[in-house]
Amino acid sequence: MRTHGASTSTRRADTTETQQQAHPRLLPVVIGYVIAILIGIVLPEVAVALYFGIAVYLVVPFREVARPAFRRS
């Protein structure tokens, strides 16, 4: 019983930590969508490019990709 309780609380802490990491990424995405919608009214092609850029931003873990490149020896 104690093991199950400890693992459950650990999972909850990890979930909360993951949610906190995702929150700062959300604001730029929402702002990007609003801008893309407004631009899409006038220039739909540009809006499609912005949507693509937002998708890449959400999918690619830039911090993890850049970490080995900038790691000091």
MIRO-904706 format. One record per residue (C-alpha): z, x, y; residue in one letter. Coordinates in nm, 3 decimals. Layout:
KEFI       zz       xx       yy  code
KEFI        Z        X        Y     A
...
END
This chain:
KEFI       zz       xx       yy  code
KEFI    0.000    0.000    0.000     M
KEFI    0.087    0.272    0.249     R
KEFI   -0.240    0.452    0.186     T
KEFI   -0.441    0.137    0.252     H
KEFI   -0.249    0.066    0.572     G
KEFI   -0.297    0.420    0.698     A
KEFI   -0.670    0.419    0.624     S
KEFI   -0.714    0.080    0.794     T
KEFI   -0.542    0.196    1.112     S
KEFI   -0.750    0.514    1.109     T
KEFI   -1.069    0.308    1.086     R
KEFI   -0.961    0.093    1.376     R
KEFI   -0.887    0.401    1.587     A
KEFI   -1.232    0.544    1.500     D
KEFI   -1.401    0.216    1.589     T
KEFI   -1.224    0.201    1.923     T
KEFI   -1.319    0.563    1.992     E
KEFI   -1.684    0.491    1.909     T
KEFI   -1.684    0.186    2.133     Q
KEFI   -1.539    0.390    2.418     Q
KEFI   -1.811    0.652    2.375     Q
KEFI   -2.082    0.385    2.378     A
KEFI   -1.955    0.211    2.693     H
KEFI   -2.060    0.478    2.946     P
KEFI   -2.412    0.476    2.797     R
KEFI   -2.443    0.102    2.844     L
KEFI   -2.441    0.087    3.224     L
KEFI   -2.752    0.305    3.278     P
KEFI   -2.935    0.104    3.012     V
KEFI   -2.853   -0.228    3.178     V
KEFI   -2.959   -0.091    3.517     I
KEFI   -3.280    0.040    3.358     G
KEFI   -3.359   -0.300    3.207     Y
KEFI   -3.306   -0.476    3.541     V
KEFI   -3.533   -0.226    3.717     I
KEFI   -3.796   -0.257    3.441     A
KEFI   -3.791   -0.636    3.468     I
KEFI   -3.834   -0.626    3.846     L
KEFI   -4.115   -0.370    3.823     I
KEFI   -4.271   -0.567    3.535     G
KEFI   -4.330   -0.861    3.765     I
KEFI   -4.569   -0.650    3.973     V
KEFI   -4.677   -0.368    3.739     L
KEFI   -4.642   -0.464    3.370     P
KEFI   -4.783   -0.134    3.243     E
KEFI   -4.514    0.066    3.423     V
KEFI   -4.247   -0.168    3.286     A
KEFI   -4.367   -0.102    2.930     V
KEFI   -4.330    0.271    2.991     A
KEFI   -3.978    0.216    3.125     L
KEFI   -3.884    0.008    2.819     Y
KEFI   -4.013    0.289    2.599     F
KEFI   -3.803    0.540    2.793     G
KEFI   -3.494    0.324    2.755     I
KEFI   -3.555    0.298    2.379     A
KEFI   -3.584    0.675    2.348     V
KEFI   -3.265    0.717    2.553     Y
KEFI   -3.079    0.482    2.318     L
KEFI   -3.209    0.632    1.993     V
KEFI   -3.205    1.008    2.057     V
KEFI   -2.856    1.165    2.062     P
KEFI   -2.928    1.406    2.348     F
KEFI   -2.578    1.559    2.351     R
KEFI   -2.594    1.643    1.982     E
KEFI   -2.947    1.781    2.013     V
KEFI   -2.858    1.997    2.314     A
KEFI   -2.527    2.122    2.174     R
KEFI   -2.678    2.387    1.939     P
KEFI   -2.927    2.497    2.204     A
KEFI   -2.657    2.574    2.459     F
KEFI   -2.392    2.703    2.218     R
KEFI   -2.268    3.047    2.309     R
KEFI   -2.264    3.313    2.040     S
END
